[in-house]
Amino acid sequence: MKHFILFLGFIFLFLFVSHVNKNQSLLTGDQKPVIKVFAYSSFTSKWGPGPQLKTLFEQKCNCIIEFVEGSDSGILLQRLKVEGQKLGADLVVGFDQFDLQKATVEMSWRALDFSKIDADSQIKAAMKNEYFVPYDWGVLSFVARKSSGISMTLSLDDLMQTQFASKIALQDPRTSSVGLQFLMWVLKVKGEEEGFEYIKKMMKQVHSYSPSWSTAYGLFKSEQVDIVLSYVTSPLFHQIEEKNSDFVALEMIEPQPLQVEFAGIPSFCGNCEKAEEFINLMMSPEGQKILMEKNYMLPVLKNVRTGTPFDSVKVPFRLLEIEFPSLTQVESILVKWSEIRREASL
């Protein structure tokens, strides 16, 4: 009993000292500010660019970067709306061009000006936004294995061949930015009426519509499907990280879609200046190199990929123009897609 009383005494003493030290730190200003960064899971994961950018930034900022993640940009926006102000979001990383209208309508943002950045000519149109800064970009394509014997050049109509029945992994456009990219791609090159007829046929052809890019790519990696909607840079990941050259991005006959990723600062930010400094790091040559090598996307700044393996990435000659559809347009298209999906499941 005596030892037990002594033990309790030590516990209470420890708690009292901790409380005093914490209060003293607050009074003397020793506590470092915490910058809350909302980002998608592949950005914040240990193999993504987030941890390396965090380490680099914390070495200079006398602050702490704390990541709050969502599995994909669509889910990220929902979480930001519900919890952003409560959790004290200072920065959001990972919206694409189809998220911007919705984000702008549903929330207010801090104005930013990065228009003087020497950007790659193919995405200069994305530099004109007042509230969101593009930090990397990619080109969508279907990825396959060379050993599968699939033709290296395909059209969207070729995906309807019997060899691909239940062998295609796509993403749900309601939750995945990549899935929405595919839907908008089809409607852009085929027109809305013919495009939705194509989508109806694709419902029977696709293996599944995953909630995120990573889930769909997991099906491809586990060989449950033969092709997956991904990026022209995806094969480079396997080549560098796995020493596997069996993966290839198929060359599509139709012009291929661009996806641009953006960062923005909510107007309710508590550490607004620090958040902008973090974007400055992301847009520096050092930050762009980290994003390129960890995100396996293309850098916004010119010359960053010169002399690197990313120089070998074949960017398709025919690309769709970057568009920023209205919220009404996107919602209308998603409603139509949902109806088709529901009918296909009956």
C-alpha positions in Angstrom: 0.0 0.0 0.0 2.8 2.4 0.8 4.5 1.8 -2.6 1.1 2.3 -4.3 0.6 5.7 -2.5 4.2 6.7 -3.5 3.4 5.7 -7.1 0.3 7.9 -7.2 2.3 10.7 -5.7 4.8 10.5 -8.6 2.0 10.5 -11.1 0.4 13.6 -9.7 3.7 15.3 -9.5 4.5 14.5 -13.1 1.1 15.8 -14.3 1.5 19.0 -12.2 5.0 19.7 -13.7 3.7 19.0 -17.2 0.8 21.4 -16.7 3.1 24.1 -15.4 5.6 23.6 -18.3 2.9 23.8 -20.8 1.5 27.0 -19.4 4.9 28.5 -19.1 5.6 27.7 -22.8 2.3 29.4 -23.8 3.3 32.5 -21.7 6.8 32.7 -23.1 5.7 32.0 -26.7 7.8 28.9 -27.0 5.0 26.8 -28.5 5.4 26.5 -32.3 2.4 27.4 -34.5 0.7 24.4 -36.2 -0.1 24.8 -39.9 -3.0 22.5 -40.9 -2.6 21.2 -44.5 -5.6 19.4 -46.0 -4.4 17.0 -48.7 -5.3 13.7 -50.4 -3.9 10.5 -49.1 -1.2 9.8 -51.8 0.2 13.3 -51.1 0.5 12.7 -47.3 1.6 9.1 -47.4 5.2 8.1 -46.5 6.0 7.6 -50.2 4.3 10.8 -51.3 5.8 14.4 -51.4 4.1 15.6 -48.3 6.6 14.2 -45.6 9.7 15.5 -47.5 8.1 18.9 -48.0 7.1 19.0 -44.4 10.6 18.2 -43.2 12.2 20.8 -45.5 9.7 23.5 -44.4 9.9 22.8 -40.7 13.7 23.3 -40.8 13.2 26.9 -41.7 9.7 28.0 -40.5 9.9 27.4 -36.7 6.5 25.8 -37.0 4.8 22.4 -37.3 3.1 21.1 -40.4 0.1 18.8 -39.6 -1.6 16.9 -42.5 -5.3 16.2 -42.6 -6.1 13.8 -45.4 -9.0 12.8 -47.7 -8.7 9.9 -50.0 -9.4 12.0 -53.2 -10.0 15.6 -54.1 -13.8 15.2 -54.1 -13.8 13.8 -50.6 -11.2 16.3 -49.6 -13.6 19.2 -50.4 -16.4 17.6 -48.5 -14.2 17.1 -45.4 -13.0 20.7 -45.7 -16.6 22.0 -45.8 -17.6 20.0 -42.7 -14.5 20.2 -40.6 -12.2 22.7 -42.1 -13.0 25.7 -39.9 -13.3 23.6 -36.8 -10.0 21.9 -37.3 -8.3 25.2 -38.4 -7.4 24.4 -42.1 -4.7 26.8 -43.3 -4.0 25.3 -46.7 -5.6 22.8 -49.1 -3.6 20.8 -51.6 -5.0 18.6 -54.3 -8.0 20.2 -56.1 -8.0 19.8 -59.9 -9.6 22.1 -62.4 -13.0 20.5 -62.0 -13.1 21.1 -58.3 -12.3 24.9 -58.5 -15.8 26.1 -59.4 -17.4 24.1 -56.6 -14.8 25.2 -54.1 -15.2 28.8 -55.1 -19.0 28.7 -54.8 -19.1 26.9 -51.5 -16.2 28.6 -49.7 -14.2 31.8 -49.7 -10.5 31.9 -50.4 -7.5 34.1 -49.9 -6.3 35.8 -53.1 -2.9 34.6 -54.4 -0.7 35.9 -57.2 1.7 33.4 -58.8 1.1 34.6 -62.4 4.8 35.6 -63.0 6.0 32.0 -62.5 7.9 30.8 -65.6 5.4 27.9 -66.2 5.4 25.2 -68.8 3.6 26.5 -71.9 1.1 23.7 -71.9 -0.5 24.8 -68.6 -0.1 28.6 -68.7 -3.8 28.9 -69.0 -4.1 27.4 -65.4 -1.9 30.2 -64.0 -4.7 32.8 -64.3 -6.8 31.8 -61.4 -7.0 34.3 -58.6 -7.3 31.9 -55.6 -5.6 28.6 -56.6 -2.1 27.9 -57.7 -1.2 25.0 -60.0 1.7 23.0 -58.6 1.9 20.0 -60.9 0.1 18.4 -63.8 -0.4 15.1 -65.7 -1.9 13.6 -68.8 -4.6 10.9 -68.4 -4.3 7.6 -70.3 -4.9 3.9 -69.8 -2.0 1.9 -68.4 -1.4 -1.7 -69.3 1.3 -4.4 -69.2 3.4 -4.9 -72.3 3.3 -8.6 -71.7 -0.5 -8.7 -71.9 -0.3 -8.3 -75.7 -2.7 -5.3 -75.8 -2.2 -2.9 -78.7 -0.1 0.1 -77.6 -2.4 2.4 -79.6 -6.2 2.4 -78.8 -9.3 4.6 -79.3 -12.1 5.0 -76.8 -14.2 2.7 -79.0 -11.6 0.0 -78.9 -12.3 -0.3 -75.2 -15.6 -1.9 -76.1 -13.9 -5.0 -77.5 -14.8 -8.3 -75.9 -11.2 -8.8 -74.7 -11.7 -5.9 -72.3 -15.0 -7.1 -70.8 -14.8 -6.7 -67.0 -11.1 -6.0 -67.4 -11.1 -2.2 -67.2 -10.7 -0.3 -63.9 -12.3 3.1 -63.7 -13.0 5.6 -60.9 -16.3 6.9 -59.7 -16.6 10.5 -61.0 -18.7 11.5 -57.9 -15.8 10.9 -55.6 -12.7 10.7 -57.8 -11.2 13.6 -59.8 -9.7 11.0 -62.2 -13.1 9.4 -62.7 -14.6 12.8 -63.5 -11.7 13.5 -65.9 -12.7 10.4 -67.9 -16.4 11.3 -68.0 -15.6 14.8 -69.2 -13.1 13.4 -71.7 -15.8 11.1 -73.3 -18.4 13.9 -73.5 -15.8 16.4 -74.9 -14.6 14.2 -77.8 -18.0 12.5 -78.6 -20.5 15.2 -77.7 -23.0 14.9 -74.8 -25.7 12.7 -76.5 -23.3 10.2 -78.1 -21.0 10.4 -75.1 -23.7 9.3 -72.6 -24.6 6.4 -74.9 -21.0 5.4 -74.8 -21.0 5.6 -70.9 -24.1 3.3 -70.9 -22.2 0.7 -72.8 -19.1 1.2 -70.6 -21.2 0.3 -67.5 -21.3 -3.3 -68.8 -17.7 -3.3 -69.9 -15.9 -2.0 -66.8 -14.8 -4.2 -63.9 -15.8 -1.6 -61.2 -15.9 2.1 -60.4 -13.6 2.6 -57.5 -14.0 5.5 -55.1 -10.4 6.7 -55.7 -7.5 6.4 -58.1 -5.5 4.3 -55.6 -8.2 1.7 -55.2 -8.6 1.3 -59.0 -4.8 1.1 -59.4 -4.7 -1.5 -56.7 -7.0 -3.7 -58.8 -4.6 -3.3 -61.7 -1.6 -4.1 -59.6 -3.2 -7.3 -58.3 -4.0 -8.3 -61.9 -7.7 -8.3 -61.4 -8.0 -6.1 -64.4 -5.9 -5.6 -67.6 -6.0 -1.8 -67.9 -6.6 1.1 -65.6 -7.3 4.8 -66.1 -4.1 6.5 -64.8 -1.3 8.8 -66.0 1.3 8.7 -68.7 3.9 9.0 -65.9 2.6 5.8 -64.1 5.0 3.4 -66.0 7.9 5.5 -64.9 7.0 4.8 -61.3 7.3 1.1 -61.9 10.5 1.5 -63.8 12.2 3.6 -61.1 10.7 2.2 -57.8 10.2 -1.4 -58.8 12.8 -1.8 -61.6 9.9 -3.2 -63.8 9.7 -2.0 -67.4 6.6 -4.1 -68.2 4.2 -1.2 -67.8 3.1 1.2 -70.5 0.8 4.2 -71.0 -1.3 3.5 -74.1 -1.3 6.0 -76.8 -4.9 7.1 -77.4 -6.2 8.2 -80.8 -8.4 10.9 -79.3 -6.8 14.0 -77.8 -6.0 13.2 -74.2 -7.1 15.1 -71.1 -4.9 17.2 -68.8 -5.3 17.2 -65.1 -3.8 20.1 -63.2 -3.5 20.0 -59.4 -4.0 23.2 -57.3 -3.3 24.5 -53.8 -5.4 27.2 -52.1 -5.7 29.0 -48.8 -9.2 29.2 -47.1 -10.2 32.7 -46.0 -10.6 31.4 -42.4 -6.9 30.4 -42.2 -5.2 31.0 -38.9 -1.6 30.9 -40.2 -2.2 32.4 -43.6 1.4 33.8 -44.2 2.9 30.4 -43.2 0.5 28.7 -45.6 1.6 30.9 -48.4 5.3 30.3 -47.5 4.6 26.6 -47.9 3.1 27.2 -51.4 6.3 29.2 -52.2 8.3 26.1 -51.3 6.1 23.9 -53.5 6.7 26.3 -56.4 10.4 26.6 -55.9 12.8 24.4 -58.1 13.6 22.3 -55.1 9.9 21.8 -54.2 8.9 21.1 -57.8 11.5 18.4 -58.0 10.2 16.7 -54.9 6.6 16.9 -56.2 7.7 15.5 -59.6 9.7 12.6 -58.1 7.3 11.7 -55.3 3.9 12.5 -56.9 5.0 11.2 -60.3 3.4 14.2 -62.0 5.0 16.8 -64.3 6.4 20.0 -62.8 4.8 23.4 -63.5 8.2 25.2 -63.7 10.2 24.9 -66.9 13.4 22.9 -67.0 12.8 21.0 -63.7 12.6 17.7 -65.4 15.5 18.4 -67.8 18.2 15.8 -67.3 15.9 13.5 -65.2 14.1 10.3 -66.1 11.0 12.4 -66.5 12.5 13.8 -69.7 11.7 10.4 -71.2 8.0 10.7 -70.5 6.2 11.0 -73.8 3.6 13.8 -73.5 0.9 13.2 -76.2 1.0 15.6 -79.1 -2.8 15.9 -79.1 -4.1 17.3 -75.8 -7.5 18.7 -74.8 -7.5 22.3 -73.8 -7.7 23.0 -70.0 -11.3 23.9 -69.2 -12.9 25.1 -65.9 -16.6 23.9 -66.2 -19.2 25.6 -64.1 -20.6 24.0 -60.9 -24.0 23.6 -62.6 -22.5 21.9 -65.6 -20.6 19.4 -63.5 -23.5 18.6 -61.2 -25.9 18.1 -64.2 -23.4 15.6 -65.8 -22.9 13.7 -62.5 -26.7 13.4 -62.0 -27.0 11.9 -65.5 -24.1 9.5 -64.8 -25.7 8.4 -61.5 -28.9 7.7 -63.3 -27.1 5.5 -65.8 -25.2 3.8 -63.1 -28.4 3.1 -61.1 -30.1 1.6 -64.2 -27.1 -0.6 -65.0 -27.2 -2.1 -61.5 -30.9 -3.1 -61.7 
